[in-house]
């Protein structure tokens, strides 16, 4: 489904001279399992959640990125954007907005309707971030400073306390 996403991603990283490496691996269901396979810490994982914010005249799709060992409080994203509520997108909406299945979404938005926000703690603990690169069998380990420079995400504190 997402060979195109992988190609877009590596082309973007190459065009910005990003420091990264590709890791091919077997498909793993949980963040803990894929971290072991990658040889990284769970907290290095950049978990990507597609959600919808609604209310107060707002209707916004959001790609929310946070460390894989944290839980999201989507209401904090809704509040930041001026909406009333936020919920996870359906598998069909995820596929339409990211061309990926759950678990394979990289922390990059290639869709004009998908606003990217990142939890600030993503940049505070590790020098490298790890994430699936459009498929469940391929990951990228990317320098965290390069990620922040390339994506320039809107920073929103939305991890559960």
N, C-alpha and C positions, 0 to 999 in steps of 0.2 A: 504493500500500500504506500510506503513512504520512501522509496528509493529517491524520488524527486526531492523530498525534504532533506535527506542526507546530502545530496549533491548541492542543493542551495546553501546548506549550512557550511559545508567544507569550502565552497567557493567564497562565501562571506568571510569566513575565518582567514582564508588564504589572502584575500584582498586587503585585509587589515593587519597582515603579518602577525596573527595571533599565535601564541605558543600553546600547542595542543598535540595530543596523540589519540589515535583511534585504537580501541580495544574491541575485537570481535569475540563473542562468547555465546554460550547457550542461553536460551531464554530463561529468565528467572522471574518469579512472581512478586517477591517482596523486596523492599529496599535493602534489608539486611543481607539477603541472598546475593543480590547483584553487587553489593559493595564487596562481599567476600570474593566473588569472581573477578571483579575489577582490581582487587588489591587496594581498596580505598576504605576510608572510614564512612560510616553511615551519614554523618553530618556533612560530608563533602558532596553528597548527592543533592542535586538541584531538582527538587520535586516540582513538577509543573501541574497546576490545577486550572482547568477551564471553568470559569463561573460566569453567572449572569447577575448583573446588578439592576434592580428595578425600583421604581417609586420616585415621587417628586419630579415626574416628567423625565426621569433618567431611564434609559434602556441601553446598557453597555455590556458587551462581552469582554471579559478580562482573563488574561493569562497571568496567573499569580504564581510566583516562584518563591520557594522557601526551602530551607535545609530539610533533607529527607527524614531527619530524626525529630522534627517539630510537627505540631498539628496546627492547622489553620483555623482562625476565627474569621469567617467570611463576613461577619457583620462589621468588622473593622474596615474592610475594603469598601463595603456599601457606604459606611459613614464617611470615609475619606472622599468618595466620589459624590456625596450628597444624595445618595439613594437611600431607600428605606430597608431593603433586604437584598440578600445575595444567596444564590444557591448554585450547586454544581450543575454544569451543563450535562445534557443527555449524551449517550454515546454517539448518536447521530449528529448532534451539534458539535461535539468534539471533532468528529471526522471531517465535518464540513469546514470548520475553522482552522484545523491544524493538519489535515490530511494524515492523521496518525490515530492509532488506537490508544486507549488508556495505558499508561506505563511507558509508552514510546515517545511521548511528546518532549521535544527539546525545549530549553528555556529561551526560545527565540520566537517572535511573532512574525510570520510571513504573510499575514492576512490584515488588510487595512482596517477591518472592523474589530480587531482584537488588541485591546490595550494591554501592554505588559507592565506589571508592577512586581517589585521584588521586596522581600523582607530584608531590612538592613543587616540583620545578623548573618545573612548569606555571605557577606564580605568580611566578617569579623573573626572567623575562627580558622580558616584554611586558606592556603595560597592557591589551591586548585579546586575546581568544581568538577564533578562527574555527573554525566547524564546520558540517557538513551538518546540516540541520534536519529530518530525517525522510525527505527525498528526495535524490536525487543532483543535482537541479537547483535547489536552494535552500539557501543558507547563512545563518548568523547570525554577525555579528561583535559580540561581547559584552564589556563591560568586565570584566576579570579579577577585580577586587575584588568586583563584583556577583555574578559566578558563584560565587565562594568563599562569599560571604555567604548566597546563596540555597540552595546545595546542601549546604554544610558537609560536604565529603567527608572520609572517613577518609584521612589522608595516609600513604602508604606509599612508601618509596624502592624502586622496582622497575625503573628504567631500567638497561640494561646499562652496565657501567663501560667 
